[in-house]
Amino acid sequence: ELAGRYGLDGIWVDGDCWAVACDYDPRTIAAFEKATGIDLKGAPPKSNDDPHFDEFRDYFRNLYRAYLNRYVDAVHAKHPKFKIASNWAYSLYRPEDVDSNVDFLTGDIAGLDSFCSARLAGRLNARNALPWDLMGWGFRTDWRVKNGGSVPKHPVQLMQEAAGILMLGGGFQVYIPQNRDGSPKMDWIRALKPVAD
């Protein structure tokens, strides 16, 4: 729909690989047992200490891989020039070799320890042959405060994040959250001029 009806040139899929978790629904457990031949005897593994935890966890990783390949290939079959990235795939949250037809790599650098995160994620992305970028959050958040308690990052902090990414060959952009009514935070955006310069 985005490629065909609206003519967009690509998507940045968020909440994808880093949201994968084991599923303890009885139907899923039965599917695992059938696919692997492992009888969990009514006690699905929930930690490293439980028998077959590695196999159980890897089962869901493989389901994610199949899911990613399925939607990337399906969209490319109809819209071959449409660019697709899965946030953090093949990088910080899934540091594996690229095994799908994604077009670029990406991730978003949260507000805490962001320079070190940018350098590590940048190194993981740079080892692949695909183009890549990282998005810096333009704010810091105190997760202990209701609704996040976000405050804008100083432009120098964003410049440091950008340097850690650009020096490794990646692209950089800044995410600024919108106001509750959906309008842009123009004061935050205007404060980014030194970063752009």
Residue pairs with C-beta under 8 A, 6 or more apart in sequence:
2 8
2 11
2 82
3 9
3 75
3 78
3 79
3 82
4 78
4 79
8 82
9 81
9 82
9 83
10 82
10 83
10 84
10 85
10 103
11 82
11 83
11 84
11 85
12 85
12 87
12 106
13 84
13 85
13 86
13 87
14 87
14 108
15 87
16 64
16 68
16 86
16 87
16 88
16 89
17 64
17 68
17 86
17 87
17 88
17 89
17 93
17 94
18 87
18 88
18 93
18 94
20 60
20 61
20 64
21 60
22 44
22 46
22 56
22 57
22 60
23 60
24 44
24 46
29 40
29 44
32 38
32 40
32 44
32 56
32 59
33 39
33 40
35 59
36 55
36 59
38 52
38 55
40 52
40 56
43 50
44 56
45 51
45 52
45 53
45 56
46 53
47 53
48 54
65 99
65 100
68 86
68 89
68 100
68 102
69 99
69 100
69 101
71 84
72 84
72 86
72 100
72 101
72 102
73 100
73 101
75 82
75 84
76 82
76 84
76 101
83 103
83 104
84 102
84 103
85 102
85 103
85 104
85 105
85 106
86 100
86 102
87 106
87 107
87 108
88 94
88 106
88 107
89 100
89 102
89 105
90 96
90 97
90 98
90 102
90 105
90 124
90 125
90 128
90 130
91 105
91 106
91 107
91 121
91 124
91 125
91 132
92 107
92 117
92 120
92 121
92 124
93 107
95 124
97 128
98 105
98 128
98 129
98 130
102 130
103 130
103 131
104 130
104 131
104 132
104 133
105 125
105 128
105 130
105 131
105 132
105 133
106 132
106 133
106 134
106 135
107 121
107 125
107 134
107 135
108 134
108 135
108 136
108 137
108 175
109 117
109 118
109 121
109 134
109 135
109 136
109 137
109 161
110 117
110 137
110 141
111 137
111 139
111 140
111 141
111 150
111 153
112 140
114 136
114 137
114 153
114 157
114 161
115 157
115 160
115 161
115 164
118 134
118 136
118 161
118 164
118 165
119 164
119 168
121 134
122 134
122 164
122 165
122 167
122 168
122 170
123 168
125 132
125 134
125 168
125 170
126 132
126 168
126 169
126 170
131 171
132 169
132 170
132 171
133 165
133 170
133 171
133 172
133 173
134 161
134 165
134 170
134 171
134 172
135 172
135 173
135 174
135 175
136 153
136 158
136 161
136 162
136 172
136 173
136 174
136 175
137 153
137 174
137 175
138 152
138 153
138 158
138 174
138 175
138 176
138 177
138 188
138 192
139 150
139 151
139 152
139 153
139 176
139 177
139 188
140 150
140 151
140 153
141 148
141 149
141 150
142 148
142 149
150 177
152 188
152 191
155 191
155 192
155 194
155 195
158 174
158 192
158 195
159 194
159 195
161 172
162 172
162 195
165 171
165 172
166 172
174 192
174 195
176 184
176 185
176 188
176 189
176 192
177 185
178 184
178 185
179 185
